[in-house]
Amino acid sequence: AGRMKAKGCINEVLQWRNARSFFYWRIQKRQRVDALQEKLIDVSGSELSHATALDMINKVIPAGVQSSDQKTVEWLASPASVEPLEKMLRDVKLDYSKKNVLALLQDLTAEDRAQVLK
């Protein structure tokens, strides 16, 4: 295990007595983060990649919380996470909507565009 850590294959050596707890929190975190990724991709009209969505989620989660799977799960379940996560989803949805409206307007003739924008 020490060699795997030295090579960068793993982040930490896992003790057998802590394995159940470690994997419980790891799975809980992955499920919550994956669900958020899917929501982001949905509201973006599938324009966001999984990697981009994950980067956006990681920017919203406070740095001190990201160091532990358990802390991340607890933060994601807490009321403190609601506002930043909803803002992120709203911002992505707004960007997607703007792009769609602009694309639709560009397809119209000048007369039709002026009529729509009245």
N, C-alpha and C positions, 0 to 999 in steps of 0.2 A: 504494500500500500504506500509505503514511503517513496518508493521509486515512481509510482504512478503520480503522486503529488508533485514530485520534483520535475517530472516531465510535463506537468500541466494537464494531465488527463482528468484529474479530480481536484476539487477545491479543498477538501479536507478529508482526513482519515476518519472513518466512521467506527465507533466502538459498538460492538454487538449489543451491549445492554441498552444503548440509546437508539438503535436502528429503527425500532417500531415508531418511536416518537418522531424521529427525524423524517421518516418517509410519510408519516401521517401529515405533518405540517407541509412537507414538500408537495404532496398531492393536493392538499387544500389550497395552497397558493397557486399551483398550476391551474386548477379548475377555475378559480376566480379570475385569474389573469387571462386565461383562454376565453372565458365568457366575455370579458371586457374587450378583448381583441376582436371577437366576432361582432360585438355591438358596434365598435368603431368601423369595421370593414362594412357592415350593413349600412350605417348612416352615411358612409362615404360613397355608397353606390358601387362597392367593390373596387374603388380606385386605390385604396391603401393596401399595401402589402402587409403580411403578417409581421415582418421585421419592423416596418415603419410604425405600425400600431403598437408593437411592444415597446419601441423607443418612446413613443408618446406617453404610454402608461408609466414607464419608468421615470419619466420626467415629472409626473404628477405625484408619485409616491415619494414622501420625504426621504432624504438620504439616510438618516439615522434608522429608519424603519426597514430599509431595503437590506440591511445586513443580516436579517433573520427572517426565515420563512414564517415563523409564528408571529413575529411583530407585523409583518406585511399583511397576513391574514386578519389579524386583529384590527389593523388600521383600515383595511378595505371594508370590514364589517362595522366599523364605528361611524357615528354621525359626522365626524370630522372629514371623512372622505367623500361624503355626498356632494358637497358643493364643488370641489375641484374636479371630480369625475363628471358631474353633470355639465360643468362649464366646458370641459374638454369635448364631450359629446356634442354639445350645442355648437361649438366653434367648428368642428369638423362638418357637421350637418349644414351649417351656414355656408361654409366654403364650397361644399358640393352643390348646394342650391344655387349659389351665385354663378358657378361655372355653367350649370345647366341653363339658367335663364339667359346668360350671355350667349351661349351657343345657339339657343332658340332665336334670340333677337338677331343674331348675325345671319340667320337663314332667311329672314324676312326682307322684303323690299323696303326702301326708305319710307314710302308712303305707309305701308303696313306697320312698320316700326313706330312711326310717329303716332299712328292711330292707337296702337297698343299702349304707348307710354303716356297718353293723355290722362 
